């Protein structure tokens, strides 16, 4: 468990007086660090902190999940590893409840698009030649994201890739709370498989285009809406929803090997191609 997750787990249980919270930050991040700077940096990175009446609260621990703002994200990349490749297209949908409140979509300039990526996505060099720089797009995306909950199909790929690129570009890693739409679908939707293309067809979503950022984000958004409509009544807050989704892998011991195989299939396909 990383430092930010440890901090989140403490704040899920209760709010803390500001001075006590700053002391916790020093304990977690180092006694020689300025805790006020750490506090402001966490907020700038999307960690949903709020100060009320002298106490620091994790907003997602108090916000009903139906009132939460989420951003469903999909990226197309030039390879599977952020150290050696980059984002070439980013699409995102911001929603609250059953209403889309904003959208984000952009190509990103790249010197070269590998042939296998063009075959998979249809993205050609000519699409990127006049596109804005990766730093410009990711800076604008980070502003668009704010402290919303980051959602993606196989969320760790998109979240970690974007976070790594932000850090490389001097823009700071993400600290947003996140939910994997695969995991939430496993808890709420019966299906033989949970890959994005399979669910797109099986659930009758029928988004015409796949392996393009905004189209895949739209499909994931519609899966999220179906999943959220099936969440048990005892789930109240956004943190309840996050915890509920993370328990998806262990729903039943009998079905675990099959479901792990489907997860591996989704992750392997995405990582190998550098995209969904």
Secondary structure by P-SEA (a helix, b strand, c coil): ccaaaaaaaaaaaccccaaaaaaaaaaaccccccaaaaaaaaaaaccccccccccccccccccccccbbbbbbbbbccccccccccccbbbbbbbccccccbbbbbbbbbccccaaaaaacccccccccccccaaaaaaaaaaaacccbbbccaaaaaaaaaaaaaaaacccccccbbbbaaaaaaaccccccccaaaaaaaacccccccccaaaaaaaaaaaaaaaaaacccccccaaaaaaaaaacccccccaaaaaaaaaaaaaaaaaaaccc
